[in-house]
Amino acid sequence: MIKQLIPTEPQQCPVQMPVSYFGASYPDSQCIEGYLWDEDSGDDEGFTSGGDIPCPFCNPADHADYMKEHDGDEFVCEVCDTKLDKLHWAETEKPSVKLYGHCPKCNCNQWAGYKEAKADAEG
């Protein structure tokens, strides 16, 4: 039986986020008051890009909802690569959670894989 669970309890944010949330090939994100900002934006006055992605460390429930609803990106069936619907978080064997959803092609719940949105056709 799959046990549903809110992703995790809030944690202290790391000094440097371990991944990029803004497209760089290096960590480029900083948490400010629970939301991520692009360290490559702005100047001495502050950042100009970001503030709309909840922090996965100190704001995990909102981050999970953001990931499920993020425009353009898809969560797909790990078996057949079909877009999943009715997404839920489930507890896994590790002390963590994983996203699953209903696959219309397989006609059952399947673990979700992440598929980035395809870039618009270049003109």
N, C-alpha and C positions, 0 to 999 in steps of 0.2 A: 504494500500500500504506500502511495506517495503521500508524504506529510507536507501540507502547505505551511509556509513560514515567511514572515517578513524578513528581508535579506539579512540584516545583522543589527546589532546595537551600535549606536554612534561610537566612534573611536576618535582619538586625537589625530589630527591631520599630520602627515609627514611634512618636514621642512620643504622637500621637493617631491612633487607627485611622481610616482614611478612610471607613468606613461604619458604620452601626448594626447590631449583632447582637442587640439587645434591644428592637426595635420603635419606637425614637424616630425622629423625622424629621431628626435630626442625629447626628453621630458620638457614641456613648455607651459605647464599649468600651475597656477597658484590658487589656493583657497582663500577667499575673503568672505567672512560672515556666512559660510555655508554654501558658497557658489564659486565655480571655477572661472578664472580669468586668464587670458593669453599673455604670458610674460613677454612675448615678442611685440605686443601692441603698446602704443602710447609712448610716453616720455617721462621726464621727471615729475610731471604733474599727476601721473596715474595711468592705469590701463584703459584702453579704449575699446577692446574687444573681449567679450565674455559676459559673465554675470547671469547667464541663462541656464547653465548646466549645474545641477546640484552636485555637491561634493560627495564622492562615494564613501568617504571616511566619516565625516561628521554629520552628513545628511543622507544616510543610506536608503531610507524608504523613498524619499523624493527622487533620489538618483535612479533607483530601480524603476519607478514609474516613468521617469524621463526616458530611460533606455527602452522600455516597452513601447512607448508612444512616439519615439523620435521620428520625425518626418523623413521619408526617403529610404531609411535603412529598414531591413527586414530580418525577422527571425524565421528561419526555415527548418523544416524537418531534417534531422541528421541522417535519415535513411534515404529519402527521395528528393530532397532539396525543394519541396513545395512550401509555400508561405503558410505559416501556422496561424490559427486564430484561437481565441479564448486562452490567452497566455496567463500562466500562473508561475509562482516561485515554489520550488520544492526543496526540502531538506535532502542532502546527499549523504553518502557515507562519511565524507570529510566534515569537519565543522564548518560547512559553508552551504550555500544554496545554489540551485541551478534552475534555469527557466525551461518550462515545457509548455506545450500547447497542443491543440487538436489539429491533426493533419487530415484534411479532407480527402487526399489521395489514398493514404494508408487506412483511413477511417478509424483512427485511434489516437491516443495521446502519445506524443514522441518528444524526446529531448530536443531543445532548440539549438540550432547553430546560427551564427551571425553572418549576415550577407550585406555588405555595403551597397548603397544605392549606386547605380551606374551613372557616370558623369554624363551630362548633356552632350549631345553630338556636337563636335567642334565644327565651326562654320568657316 
